[in-house]
Structure formats: C-alpha cells, structure tokens
Amino acid sequence: MIKKFLTISAAAFCLCGSMSCNKDEDKKDTEKPSFDNTGATPVEGGKYLPGDTIFVHQIFRDNEELGSFNIEIHNNFDGHSHSTETAKTISKHGDHEHGDVENAWVFNQSYDIPSGQKVYTADLKIPIPETIAEGDYHFMIRVTDKAGWQEIKAVSLEIED
C-alpha cells in the first residue's frame, strides 16, 4: 500500500513539475513596440491645404509580435502639446484659440496588423476634408503589440490656405 502511494505521488509530482516548467508559458513580453523613423511621414511641422491628402508612411517593430495601430488627428487650437512631439512646438498663433472649434477636423481610425508580424510598414492616404476649420492640428499614431504594450508618436501639422 505504501509502495502504491509513493508511486502515485511520484507520478503526480512529475506531471505537475513538467506542466509548470513550460518555458514558453513563463516567457512574458515586457518590451514596448517601436517606430523606425526611416522615411516616416507625416513630419513635424508639415503644411497642408484643406482638400489635400496626408500620406502616412510608418514602420513599426516589436520583439515578439505586433497587434494594431491607431491614427488620431485633432485640433491644437488651444496650443497644447504632447510629450512625444519631436520638437517643442507652440502654435504659431500664440496661446489664444485659433480656428473654428465647431468645424475642427477629428480623425480616429484603428487598423489591425496581420498576425505574426514583428515588423510592419503602414502606407496610407488620409484625405483632408475641404470644409474643415483651418489651423494647427496634431497627428498622433499609436502602435500596440499583442501583449498590450503601446508606444505613441505625435507631430504637429498646419492646415491652412
């Protein structure tokens, strides 16, 4: 009876030990994705006309697997900033509001990245509506990996005749 108990206990111990030692399950992604800025567009301080097209070229990288990216464009009529802007940019119009807030352009679109990608190049065309309020805008892009880590990049744009 003791021999049978020891045999069953030893088998259970080995089974539990082999299940908990799966290295793939223990490995966790702790790195944020990144931007490869080679040829990236749009660029800081880019100038556009209402009705133009913003050509987006961004390269994303991750150590494990990319998940998705999001592009947001919003007005900067109040002169706010984002910590990710590549240059310290203050609205050329000063600290006062510039632009018709009611007709300000807002763009917000998410895109999935095909499964298994560690490097992905996004090439998009975003048409600027002809009837938007002119002024300073922010172009923000967020890339998220499969583990949920996110990196953000923001650049200032000017949309005016």
Stockholm file with secondary structure:
# STOCKHOLM 1.0

chainA/1-161         MIKKFLTISAAAFCLCGSMSCNKDEDKKDTEKPSFDNTGATPVEGGKYLPGDTIFVHQIFRDNEELGSFNIEIHNNFDGHSHSTETAKTISKHGDHEHGDVENAWVFNQSYDIPSGQKVYTADLKIPIPETIAEGDYHFMIRVTDKAGWQEIKAVSLEIED
#=GR chainA/1-161 SS CHHHHHHHHHHHHHHHHHHHTCHHHHCCCCCCCEEEEEEEESCTTEEECTTCEEEEEEEEECSSCEEEEEEEEEECTTCCCCTTCSSCCCCTTTTSCCSCGGGCCCEEEEEECCTTCSEEEEEEEEECCTTSCCEEEEEEEEEEETTSCEEEEEEEEEECC
#=GC SS_cons         CHHHHHHHHHHHHHHHHHHHTCHHHHCCCCCCCEEEEEEEESCTTEEECTTCEEEEEEEEECSSCEEEEEEEEEECTTCCCCTTCSSCCCCTTTTSCCSCGGGCCCEEEEEECCTTCSEEEEEEEEECCTTSCCEEEEEEEEEEETTSCEEEEEEEEEECC
//
